[in-house]
Amino acid sequence: MFARFTPEARRTTIRAGLLALDEGRTTLDEDLFLLALAESWPVAGFTVTPEAVRTEIGERRAAEGRAGDRELLATLGIDLDEIRRRIPVRRDDPLAWRLRRSRVRPLNVVLVGPVGDLPLTGRARKVVEVAMNRRGSGSRVTDEDLLRGLLADGSNASVSILRHLGVDLLPLARSLNFLRRSA
């Protein structure tokens, strides 16, 4: 699937996966796509800072009473950081990662990298699928397409985070359509 991604969109997707791993999550959700985009991609109308997004994600997880996987592993005596230090490969090397759809279960999409498999949640899979289908089968997926994928589902956590941070979504969507037409 990564063959259709621009290098920037591939790095953004991998960064979202690394953020999930750094938090000790076992799946990749759409909120971390938003954080990865905020870290790497300024665009008119998309004025949130990575720190604001990170804070909002943390507050939402705490409000839901969800302990992170890192904390759950620590209760078993497993130090996630120590395990990562022992992994000899560069985990941020884009060539070491693949985005793979299961042949047996086509709704399962997994980010496969040097530190293991990270399944995409249904909402994160929707981000990728909308991004891949926005431009047709022959074109490449960009960061703009990933952001369009986030905005496509008005009920996901990323849209809620953007609204809470004061982003006016309509002008943002319009600027993305303008970027798409001019590309």
C-alpha positions as CSV (number, residue, x, y, z in Angstrom):
1,M,0.0,0.0,0.0
2,F,2.9,2.4,0.7
3,A,3.8,2.3,-3.0
4,R,1.1,4.8,-3.6
5,F,2.2,7.2,-0.8
6,T,4.5,10.2,-1.3
7,P,7.6,10.1,0.9
8,E,6.1,12.7,3.2
9,A,2.8,10.8,3.6
10,R,4.7,7.6,4.3
11,R,6.8,9.4,6.9
12,T,3.7,10.9,8.5
13,T,2.1,7.4,8.7
14,I,5.2,5.9,10.2
15,R,5.5,8.8,12.6
16,A,1.9,8.1,13.8
17,G,2.8,4.5,14.3
18,L,5.9,5.4,16.3
19,L,3.8,7.8,18.4
20,A,1.5,4.9,19.1
21,L,4.4,2.7,20.1
22,D,6.0,5.4,22.3
23,E,2.7,5.6,24.1
24,G,2.7,1.9,24.5
25,R,-0.4,1.4,22.4
26,T,-1.1,-1.9,20.6
27,T,-3.1,-0.2,17.8
28,L,-2.8,2.9,15.7
29,D,-5.8,5.2,16.0
30,E,-6.7,8.4,14.0
31,D,-5.8,10.8,16.8
32,L,-2.1,9.9,16.3
33,F,-2.4,10.6,12.6
34,L,-3.6,14.1,13.6
35,L,-0.6,14.5,16.0
36,A,1.9,13.3,13.3
37,L,0.4,15.8,10.8
38,A,0.6,18.6,13.4
39,E,4.3,17.8,13.9
40,S,5.2,17.8,10.3
41,W,2.8,19.8,8.2
42,P,1.8,23.4,8.4
43,V,-1.1,24.5,6.2
44,A,-3.4,27.5,6.1
45,G,-6.2,26.9,8.5
46,F,-4.3,24.1,10.3
47,T,-2.8,26.2,13.1
48,V,-2.8,23.7,16.0
49,T,0.5,23.0,17.6
50,P,1.7,19.4,18.3
51,E,1.8,20.3,22.0
52,A,-1.9,21.3,22.0
53,V,-2.9,18.1,20.2
54,R,-0.7,16.0,22.5
55,T,-2.2,17.6,25.6
56,E,-5.8,17.1,24.2
57,I,-5.1,13.4,23.4
58,G,-3.7,12.9,26.9
59,E,-6.7,14.6,28.6
60,R,-9.2,12.6,26.6
61,R,-7.5,9.3,27.4
62,A,-7.4,10.2,31.1
63,A,-11.0,11.3,31.1
64,E,-11.9,7.9,29.6
65,G,-10.0,6.2,32.4
66,R,-7.9,4.3,29.9
67,A,-4.5,3.3,31.2
68,G,-1.9,3.2,28.5
69,D,-0.4,0.0,27.4
70,R,2.9,1.2,28.8
71,E,1.4,1.3,32.2
72,L,-0.3,-2.0,31.9
73,L,3.0,-3.7,30.8
74,A,4.8,-2.0,33.8
75,T,2.4,-3.8,36.2
76,L,3.7,-7.0,34.7
77,G,7.3,-5.8,35.3
78,I,8.0,-5.1,31.6
79,D,9.9,-1.9,30.8
80,L,8.9,-0.9,27.3
81,D,11.7,1.6,26.9
82,E,14.3,-1.1,27.8
83,I,12.8,-3.4,25.2
84,R,13.1,-0.7,22.6
85,R,16.7,0.1,23.5
86,R,17.6,-3.6,22.8
87,I,16.1,-3.5,19.3
88,P,19.1,-3.2,17.0
89,V,17.4,-1.7,13.9
90,R,16.5,1.9,13.3
91,R,12.8,2.0,14.0
92,D,12.2,5.3,12.1
93,D,13.8,4.0,8.8
94,P,11.0,4.4,6.2
95,L,12.3,1.5,4.2
96,A,11.8,-0.8,7.1
97,W,8.0,-0.2,7.3
98,R,5.1,-1.5,5.2
99,L,1.4,-0.9,5.3
100,R,-0.3,-4.2,4.6
101,R,-3.9,-5.3,4.1
102,S,-4.7,-8.8,5.1
103,R,-5.7,-11.1,2.2
104,V,-7.8,-13.2,4.4
105,R,-9.5,-10.3,6.3
106,P,-9.5,-7.3,3.9
107,L,-10.7,-4.9,6.5
108,N,-7.5,-5.5,8.6
109,V,-4.8,-3.1,7.7
110,V,-1.5,-3.4,9.6
111,L,1.5,-1.1,9.9
112,V,4.4,-3.6,9.9
113,G,7.8,-2.4,11.0
114,P,11.0,-3.4,12.7
115,V,9.4,-3.4,16.1
116,G,6.4,-5.5,15.2
117,D,2.9,-5.2,13.8
118,L,0.6,-2.3,14.7
119,P,-3.0,-2.9,13.5
120,L,-4.9,0.2,12.4
121,T,-8.2,0.7,14.2
122,G,-11.3,1.0,12.0
123,R,-11.2,4.8,12.1
124,A,-7.5,4.9,11.3
125,R,-8.0,2.5,8.4
126,K,-10.8,4.8,7.2
127,V,-8.3,7.7,7.1
128,V,-5.9,5.7,4.9
129,E,-8.7,4.4,2.6
130,V,-10.3,7.8,2.1
131,A,-6.8,9.3,1.4
132,M,-6.1,6.5,-1.1
133,N,-9.4,6.9,-2.9
134,R,-9.5,10.7,-3.0
135,R,-7.4,11.1,-6.1
136,G,-8.1,7.9,-8.1
137,S,-6.1,4.8,-8.5
138,G,-3.1,6.2,-10.4
139,S,-2.2,9.1,-8.1
140,R,-0.1,9.2,-5.0
141,V,-1.3,9.8,-1.4
142,T,-0.1,13.1,0.1
143,D,-0.3,14.6,3.6
144,E,-3.2,16.7,2.4
145,D,-5.1,13.4,1.5
146,L,-4.4,12.1,5.0
147,L,-5.9,15.2,6.5
148,R,-8.9,14.9,4.2
149,G,-9.2,11.3,5.5
150,L,-9.3,12.6,9.0
151,L,-11.9,15.2,8.2
152,A,-14.1,12.7,6.3
153,D,-15.6,11.3,9.4
154,G,-17.0,14.1,11.5
155,S,-17.5,11.9,14.5
156,N,-13.9,10.8,15.0
157,A,-11.7,12.0,17.8
158,S,-9.4,14.1,15.6
159,V,-12.3,16.2,14.3
160,S,-13.4,16.7,17.9
161,I,-9.9,17.7,19.0
162,L,-9.6,20.2,16.1
163,R,-13.0,21.7,17.1
164,H,-12.0,21.9,20.7
165,L,-8.7,23.6,19.8
166,G,-10.7,26.3,17.8
167,V,-10.0,25.1,14.2
168,D,-12.7,26.2,11.8
169,L,-13.1,23.1,9.8
170,L,-15.0,24.5,6.8
171,P,-12.2,26.9,5.7
172,L,-9.7,24.1,6.4
173,A,-11.6,21.7,4.1
174,R,-11.9,24.4,1.5
175,S,-8.1,25.0,1.6
176,L,-7.6,21.3,1.1
177,N,-9.9,21.3,-1.9
178,F,-8.0,24.3,-3.3
179,L,-4.7,22.5,-2.8
180,R,-6.1,19.4,-4.5
181,R,-7.2,21.3,-7.6
182,S,-3.9,23.2,-7.9
183,A,-1.8,20.0,-7.7
